[in-house]
Every structure is written in C-alpha cells, then in structure tokens.
Amino acid sequence: MKKRLTALALVSAQTIVFSANPPPPGLPDDPAAVPINSSLYILFAAGALLGICRIANKK
C-alpha cells in the first residue's frame, strides 16, 4: 500500500510540474491565418507543365 501511495504521489507531482505553461511574452498564441487557395491555379499549371516536360524528355 505504501508503494502505491508513493507512486501516486510521484505521478501527481510530475503532472503538476510538467503541466502546460503559457507561452513566453512576445510570441503569438495562434499563427496567422493564410489563405491556401489564393494562387492554387498557378501551382496546378506549373505541375502540368512539369509533367508535360518530363513526358516529352522521356521520348
């Protein structure tokens, strides 16, 4: 029983010590929201062009 109580106390103390701390001052809490699909058509066109070039170079 004494071993279980000691183990419980150690686990509880470890949980309290290593609990999540607030971020340090000066750092933002959340990253800025960035639109993902604003230039997606350019990426799609570049991928298609790269695919066409690779297929043409294989022949």
N, C-alpha and C positions, 0 to 999 in steps of 0.2 A: 504494500500500500504506500509505503514511504517513497519507493522508487517511482511509482506512478505520479504521486504528488509533485516530486521534484521534476519529473519530465514535463508535467503540465505547466509548472511554473516557468521552466526554461523556454518552452514553446511560446507561452504567453508573453514573456519578456522579449523574446526575439521578434514577435509580431509587432509589439509596440515600438521597438527600436527601429525596425526596418519598414515601418509604415510609410506610405507615400507622403513625401514632403511637398509643399508648394514650390513652384518654380522660382528660381532666384530673380531678384528685381532686374528689370531691364529686358527680360526675354518675353516675347509674346506668348500668350497662353495657347492660342489657336493659330495655325498657319493661315495665310491669306488665301481666300478663295480665288482660284484661277479658272477661267473658262477653258474647257478641254476641247470643245468642238469649234472654236472660232476659225481655225485655219486647217481644218481636217481635210478639205478638198486638195490643198497643196500637198499634204503628206500622201494622199491617195494617188495623185498624179505623179509624184516622184517615185513611188513604189511601182506604178505601172510602167513608167519609163525605164526604171532599172530592170524590171522583168523583161521588157522587150529587148533591151540592150544585151542582157545575158543570153537570151534565147538566140538572138542574131549572132552573137560571138561563138556559140556552140556549133553552129552550122558551118 
